[in-house]
Amino acid sequence: MDGIPLLVLALGTLGGLWVIAAAARKQVADLKNHPARSNFVKDHGEAPRPNMPGTEH
């Protein structure tokens, strides 16, 4: 019973860090003006996306 407040604190800290990380990821995607570029899960396992225009070598 004595460890429950510590468990709540630990889970709350992890949850807070997750929220901060998600907000930072959204901010980066918004600054790029192309949210799909930052979406790892959506494109994972599929063919690579084409290069952005103007980046061909």
ZIGI-V204504 format. One record per backbone hydrogen bond with DSSP energy under -0.5 kcal/mol. CO is the residue of the C=O (numbers start at 1). NH is the residue of the N-H. E is the energy in kcal/mol with one decimal. If there is no record, write none. Layout:
co = (CO/CO)
nh = (NH/NH)
e = (E/E)
This chain:
co = (1/3/4/5/6/7/8/9/10/11/12/13/14/15/16/17/18/19/20/21/22/23/24/25/26/27/28/29/29/30/34/35/36/38/39/40/43/52)
nh = (4/7/8/9/10/11/12/13/14/15/16/17/18/19/20/21/22/23/24/25/26/27/28/29/30/31/32/33/34/33/37/38/39/40/43/44/46/55)
e = (-0.8/-2.2/-2.6/-2.3/-2.5/-2.7/-2.5/-2.2/-2.3/-2.5/-2.4/-2.4/-2.1/-2.1/-2.2/-2.5/-2.4/-2.3/-2.3/-2.3/-2.2/-2.2/-2.3/-2.3/-2.6/-2.2/-1.7/-0.6/-1.2/-0.8/-2.1/-1.1/-1.0/-1.3/-1.1/-1.0/-1.7/-1.6)
